[in-house]
Structure formats: C-alpha cells, structure tokens
Amino acid sequence: MAQTTDTDIRELKDLILGLDKKIDALDKKIEVSVAKTEERFNSIDRRFDSVDQRIADLDKSLNKRIDSLEQRANGQETRFWSLVAILATSLLGIIGKVVFFPVNKL
C-alpha cells in the first residue's frame, strides 16, 4: 500500500480549495448572468407593455374616427331623404294643381 504523506494531503487540500474557489467564481458569474437575463426579460416585458398601450390607444382613436364617420353618414342620409320628401311633396302639389285646377276651363 502506498502511504500518503503530509505534502500529498496538503496538495490535495490546495487542489480542493482551488476547485472550491473556481466553483464560487463560476457561481458568481452564473448569478450575474441570470440577473442580466432577468433584466433583459423585464426590458422586453416593458417594451411589450408599451406596444400594447400604443395599440390600445390606436384602437380608441380608430373607434372615435369610425363613430365620427358613422355620424356624418347618418347626417348625409337624413339630408338625402329630406330632399326626396320635399321633391315628392312638390310633385304631388303640382299634380294636384293640374288635376283640381285645370287651366283650360278658365
């Protein structure tokens, strides 16, 4: 059997401590990397929220414009049917005058 000496034990101890330090350094790097990744995701979430808000604002604006166009169209339709009613009444008046008050009998 091979006997281990104090120097071998110290070397192993130093190796283990070195590995432990390297593992701690890697843990810190991983923590920093995770923090950066979370920050990026939060930034992306804020951007999506901003885009969602802009879309909601555009939707409201578009709905207002559509409502305005519908009101204008209703106004135009009302004017058209009023003109048709006035013309029909005028035509009935002219026909009534010709029928009930002929010019040739005077």
LINCOR-V918729 format. One record per residue. SS is DSSP state (alpha for helix, beta for strand, coil for the rest). PSI is psi in degrees with one decimal (* if undefined). D_FIRST is the distance of its C-alpha to the first C-alpha in whole Angstrom. Layout:
# LINCOR-V918729
SS_PSI_D_FIRST / SS_PSI_D_FIRST
This chain:
# LINCOR-V918729
coil_143.6_0 / coil_136.6_4 / coil_140.3_6 / coil_139.6_9 / coil_171.1_13 / alpha_-34.5_16 / alpha_-37.2_17 / alpha_-40.2_15 / alpha_-41.9_16 / alpha_-40.9_20 / alpha_-43.0_19 / alpha_-41.6_18 / alpha_-44.2_21 / alpha_-40.9_24 / alpha_-43.8_23 / alpha_-43.4_24 / alpha_-40.4_27 / alpha_-43.9_28 / alpha_-39.2_28 / alpha_-42.4_29 / alpha_-40.8_32 / alpha_-39.2_33 / alpha_-42.0_33 / alpha_-41.9_35 / alpha_-41.0_37 / alpha_-38.9_37 / alpha_-43.3_39 / alpha_-42.4_41 / alpha_-40.8_42 / alpha_-42.0_42 / alpha_-43.1_45 / alpha_-42.7_47 / alpha_-42.5_47 / alpha_-42.1_48 / alpha_-42.7_50 / alpha_-41.0_52 / alpha_-43.3_52 / alpha_-38.5_54 / alpha_-41.2_56 / alpha_-43.0_57 / alpha_-40.4_58 / alpha_-39.3_60 / alpha_-43.0_62 / alpha_-41.3_62 / alpha_-41.7_63 / alpha_-39.4_66 / alpha_-43.6_67 / alpha_-40.2_68 / alpha_-40.3_70 / alpha_-43.3_72 / alpha_-41.7_73 / alpha_-41.1_73 / alpha_-42.0_76 / alpha_-41.5_77 / alpha_-41.7_78 / alpha_-41.7_79 / alpha_-41.7_82 / alpha_-37.7_83 / alpha_-43.2_83 / alpha_-44.5_86 / alpha_-43.1_87 / alpha_-41.7_88 / alpha_-38.6_89 / alpha_-43.0_92 / alpha_-41.0_93 / alpha_-42.0_93 / alpha_-41.1_95 / alpha_-43.3_97 / alpha_-38.4_98 / alpha_-40.1_99 / alpha_-41.3_101 / alpha_-42.5_103 / alpha_-40.8_103 / alpha_-39.9_105 / alpha_-43.3_107 / alpha_-41.7_108 / alpha_-40.3_109 / alpha_-43.5_111 / alpha_-42.1_113 / alpha_-49.3_114 / alpha_-29.7_115 / alpha_-43.1_117 / alpha_-43.5_119 / alpha_-42.5_119 / alpha_-40.7_121 / alpha_-43.7_123 / alpha_-40.9_124 / alpha_-41.2_125 / alpha_-42.6_127 / alpha_-43.9_129 / alpha_-43.6_129 / alpha_-36.6_130 / alpha_-42.9_133 / alpha_-44.5_134 / alpha_-42.2_135 / alpha_-40.4_136 / alpha_-43.6_139 / alpha_-40.8_140 / alpha_-47.2_140 / alpha_-22.0_142 / coil_73.5_144 / coil_147.7_145 / coil_-30.5_147 / coil_-23.5_149 / coil_-14.6_151 / coil_*_152
